[in-house]
Amino acid sequence: MFLDKIAPKKFLYRFSLRLGAQVTAIWYMCIFVLLLLGGIILSIDFKGCQQCPEYTAKMAHALCINYTVFNCVMFFLNVWFIWGIKKGKSSVALSWVVVTATWLFQGIVLMIILISLTSGSSKLLAWQLIVSFSVILMCINIYLWFIGYAYYLEIRRGITIET
C-alpha cells in the first residue's frame, strides 16, 4: 500500500515510533484541551448574546456544545491511545488512526473554508500569517498522524525498531 511506503521508520529520524506515538498523543491532547476551552468560552459567549436573533444564538450555542463534546471525545481517544501504546494494542492504534484521519480531513476542509471566507475581510499581512501558521500546523499534525500510523504498522507486524 502507498501509505506503508511513505510511513516513517523512526520519529524525527532518531527516536522509536513508540516514543513518537506517545508524543503524538500528548500533542493532540494539548490541542484538544485548547479547543475544548475555546468551545466552552464560545458556548458561554453565544448563550449570553443580546444582539443576536434568538434562533441564531440558539443554533450557535448548540453548535458550540457539539464542538465541545467532540473535542472532549477526541481528548479521551488520545488518552485511550496512550493506554494502547503501553499495552501494545494494535486495535486501539488502528482505531486512533482512523478517527484521527477523519478529524484531520475535517480540519483541512474547515481550514480551506475559513481561509477562503476571511481572505477579503483581513489585512493582507494578517491573512498571510494566518494561512502560513495554519498550513504549518496542519503539516505537523499530518506528520504526527503518520507517526501514529507507522506505529500501528510496527505493532501489527510485530517488528520494533528501537533507538
MOSULCOR-V477678 format. One record per helix or strand. SS is the DSSP state (A for helix, B for strand). FROM is the first residue (numbers start at 1). LEN is the number of residues. If there is no record, write none. Layout:
ss->(SS;SS)
from->(FROM;FROM)
len->(LEN;LEN)
This chain:
ss->(A;B;B;A;A;A;A)
from->(2;11;15;17;54;90;124)
len->(5;1;1;31;34;29;34)
